[in-house]
């Protein structure tokens, strides 16, 4: 008989399973967004590779799309970032882990929509993904969509992240610590 995972392993398994269960709805959301908002550039930050694969498949026929994950070579990674910044690509499927820092997608022709299709454990990871397209001094509006399912593990994680962000903001007296 197989024992249920405990502690951190159980949370990782819930996170993975939630990602699987949300895949169809997340892909439908992306397809609908692309249909309703032609020309609007978006970057979506999944963590799990099967979800990234599915999102990419859902949008690549609807608009020029690039993908960066942990297997993307440095030269190709930079080409994809350049394509998003210059407007040659209108969508990016960007691994939350591989693209959480060190890239800039803002600017006059930059990304204006950030999508977080599954939630990580720390608010900093969410803020880092958002910061890829929005920086101090940027005047372009950036919309952020955090896709959660009511009553799911994601919904619980979102409440926890909001609480963590509020505590962090209170400690550092930061007005931008809100999810």
Secondary structure, DSSP 8 states (H G I E B T S, - for coil): ------HHHHHHHHHHHHHHHHHHHHHHHHHHHHHHSTT--EEE--SSHHHHHHHHHHHTTTS-EEEE-TTS-HHHHHHHHHHHHHTS-SEEEE-TTTTSSS----STTS--EEEE-S--S-HHHHHHHHHTT--TT--S--EEEE---TTSHHHHHHHHHHHHHHHHHHHHT-TT---
